[in-house]
Amino acid sequence: MAFQTYSLFVLSVIMISFGHVENRLNLLQLQNDIDKLKADFNSSHSDVADGGPIFTEKLSSWTERNEKRIILSQIISMYLKMLENTDRSKAHVRNIAEELHTLKESLSDGSKKMEDLKDLTKLQMSDLKIQRKAVNELFSVLQKLGDTSSSHKRKRRQFQRLCKC
């Protein structure tokens, strides 16, 4: 039962967070489609509860809107990948996939950022040429980090001036 509300919860968070719920009926139709998908996957099987949730726990640690766009774009990509191997002749599968594609398009900047993160993990930092390039960029990276942290401090000081706490 937990998994049944889980899928709808994740999709609802995504849709509501980014303004893609035109009306309650759209969400109700999606709920029906997800219920049918759950039946297709036999998601009431006892092993579904093993190990806890796979997406919702990760969503809780991403708090800023731009951060959430990154993780949500990746989660949507994973759902779409899962649905690639599902019977597309079923209307509910097509409806869910269409909604996910629409959401993915609205999160395209998050997808690009996720690709950037993946690219960083692939860098061979033991490669001498990459090390040289990295050393050449070090000062610029530290400057950007300084700009980010000083902007944070400035916002905090402005808030403290305005707040009579």
C-alpha positions in Angstrom: 0.0 0.0 0.0 2.9 2.4 0.8 4.2 2.0 -2.8 0.8 2.8 -4.2 0.8 6.2 -2.7 4.5 6.6 -3.2 4.5 6.8 -7.0 1.6 9.3 -7.0 3.4 11.3 -4.3 6.6 11.6 -6.3 4.7 12.6 -9.5 2.5 15.0 -7.5 5.5 16.7 -5.9 7.1 17.1 -9.4 3.9 18.4 -11.0 2.9 20.8 -8.3 6.4 22.1 -7.7 6.7 23.2 -11.3 3.1 24.2 -12.0 2.0 21.5 -14.3 -1.2 20.6 -12.6 -3.9 22.5 -14.5 -6.7 21.1 -12.4 -7.5 18.4 -10.0 -9.0 16.2 -12.7 -5.6 15.9 -14.4 -4.1 14.6 -11.1 -7.1 12.2 -10.6 -6.6 10.8 -14.2 -3.0 10.3 -13.5 -3.9 8.5 -10.2 -6.1 6.1 -12.2 -3.3 5.6 -14.7 -0.7 4.9 -12.0 -3.1 2.5 -10.3 -3.3 0.5 -13.6 0.5 0.7 -13.9 0.8 -0.7 -10.3 -1.4 -3.6 -11.3 0.9 -4.2 -14.4 3.9 -4.3 -12.1 2.2 -6.2 -9.3 3.4 -3.4 -6.9 1.4 -4.8 -4.0 4.0 -7.6 -3.8 5.5 -8.0 -0.3 9.1 -7.2 -1.5 8.1 -3.6 -2.4 8.4 -2.4 1.2 11.9 -3.9 1.6 14.7 -1.3 2.0 12.3 1.7 2.1 11.6 4.2 -0.6 14.0 4.8 -3.5 13.2 8.3 -4.5 11.3 10.2 -1.8 14.1 10.0 0.8 16.5 11.5 -1.7 14.0 14.3 -2.5 14.0 15.5 1.2 17.7 16.4 1.2 17.3 18.7 -1.9 15.7 21.8 -0.6 16.4 24.7 -3.0 14.1 25.0 -6.1 17.1 24.8 -8.5 18.6 21.8 -6.6 15.2 20.0 -6.8 15.1 20.6 -10.5 18.4 18.6 -10.8 17.3 15.6 -8.8 13.7 15.6 -10.2 15.0 15.6 -13.8 17.1 12.6 -13.0 14.2 10.8 -11.3 11.9 11.5 -14.3 14.6 10.1 -16.6 14.6 7.0 -14.6 10.8 6.6 -14.7 11.0 7.1 -18.5 13.7 4.5 -18.8 11.6 2.1 -16.8 8.6 2.7 -19.1 10.6 2.1 -22.2 10.3 -1.6 -21.5 6.6 -1.4 -20.7 3.7 -2.2 -23.1 3.1 1.2 -24.9 -0.1 -0.1 -26.4 -1.8 0.5 -23.1 -3.4 4.0 -22.8 -2.4 4.4 -19.1 1.3 3.8 -20.0 1.2 6.3 -22.8 -0.6 8.9 -20.6 2.0 8.6 -17.9 4.9 8.6 -20.3 3.5 11.8 -22.0 3.1 13.5 -18.7 6.7 12.6 -17.7 8.0 13.8 -21.1 6.2 17.1 -20.6 7.7 17.4 -17.1 11.2 16.4 -18.3 11.1 19.2 -21.0 10.2 21.7 -18.3 13.2 20.5 -16.3 15.7 20.5 -19.2 18.0 22.9 -17.3 18.1 20.3 -14.5 19.0 17.6 -16.9 21.8 19.6 -18.3 23.1 20.2 -14.8 22.9 16.5 -14.0 24.9 15.8 -17.1 27.5 18.3 -16.0 27.8 16.5 -12.7 28.1 13.1 -14.4 30.8 14.5 -16.7 32.8 15.7 -13.6 32.8 12.2 -12.1 34.2 10.9 -15.3 37.3 13.2 -15.3 40.5 11.3 -14.9 42.2 13.4 -12.2 45.3 11.2 -12.4 45.8 12.4 -16.0 48.7 15.0 -16.1 47.0 17.1 -18.8 43.7 17.3 -16.8 45.7 18.2 -13.7 47.5 21.0 -15.6 44.1 22.3 -16.8 42.6 22.0 -13.3 45.5 24.0 -11.8 45.1 26.7 -14.4 41.4 27.0 -13.4 41.9 26.8 -9.7 42.0 30.5 -9.0 38.8 31.2 -11.1 37.0 28.3 -9.3 38.0 29.8 -5.9 36.8 33.2 -7.0 33.4 31.9 -8.0 33.2 30.1 -4.7 34.1 33.3 -2.9 31.4 35.2 -4.9 28.8 32.6 -3.9 29.7 32.7 -0.2 30.0 36.5 0.0 26.6 36.8 -1.7 25.1 34.4 0.9 26.7 36.5 3.7 25.3 39.7 2.2 21.8 38.3 2.0 22.1 37.1 5.6 23.2 40.6 6.7 20.4 42.3 4.8 17.9 40.0 6.4 19.3 40.7 9.9 19.0 44.4 9.3 15.4 44.1 8.2 14.4 41.6 10.9 13.8 43.0 14.3 14.5 39.7 16.0 
